[in-house]
């Protein structure tokens, strides 16, 4: 459960993933509590940074579960909240 609290700390209070908002995301994380963690390998990490009215990052990576050859490709959008980088959107592409 402590790992899930730490994980949630990376996400913005305004987080969304398609139709999933921050409250729904919290419920999904709570449902995972107590389950064994699945090891994953991150591949092909790409980070695009920009600065206009605020700082932003677009992070794209492959997420491959241990023991598998393929996985999903995810994209995250990061912004600063109170001086800390937070994920405000995440999706599978």
N, C-alpha and C positions, 0 to 999 in steps of 0.2 A: 504493500500500500504506500510505503514511503517513496518508492520509485515512481508511482503514479503521481504523487503530489509534486515530486521534482519535475516530472515530464510536463505536468500542467503549467508549471512556472515558465516554460518556454512559449506559451501561447497567450495571445492578447485576450483581454476581457471582451473585446469585440470580434473574436475569432469566428470564422464561418468556413464551412466546407460544403459548397452547394447549398442544399436545404438544411444542413446541420449547423445550428448556431452554438454559441459557447455553452449554454445550459445543456443542450443535447449532447455535446461533446463530453462535458463533465459526467453525464449519466453513462455514456459509453465507457469512459475510463473506469468508473466505479464498477461496472459490470465485469471488467477485466481483472479487478482486484482478486487476489488469491489464486489466479490461474498461473501456471508456470510460464515464464517468459520464453518467447521464441527468439532464438538467435537469428540475426539477419546480417548480411554483408551489404554495405553500400558500394555502388559502382558508378563510374562515369559521372562524378560530381561536377556540376558547373554552377558558378556563382556570377551573376551579373549585378553590379552595383550602380546606383545612380544617385544624383543629388539635384533636386529642384527645390520645391517648397519644403521638402523634408528628405531625409535619407531613406533609401529603399534598397532591398535586395530581392532578386529572384533566384531561387535555389532549385536546381533540377538534379535528380539522382535516381539511380536504379536501386531498388530494395529487393534483395534476393534471399529468401529463407535458407538457412543452413541445410545442406543436403539436396538442394534443388539447383537446376541449371539456369532457370529463368525466374523472373519475378515481375514486379510492377515498376513503372516509372512514375515518380511523384514530382510535383512542383509545389513549392512553397513561396509565399510572398511575405517578406519580413519588413517591419518598420520599427521605429523607435517609440517607446512609451516610457516616459519618465527617465530618459537616458539609457534604457536597456532595450536590446533587440528582442522583438517578440514576433511570433508567427501570427499573421492576421487572416491568411487564407491558405488552404492546403487542398490539393486534389490529385487524382490519378489522371495521367495523360496517356 
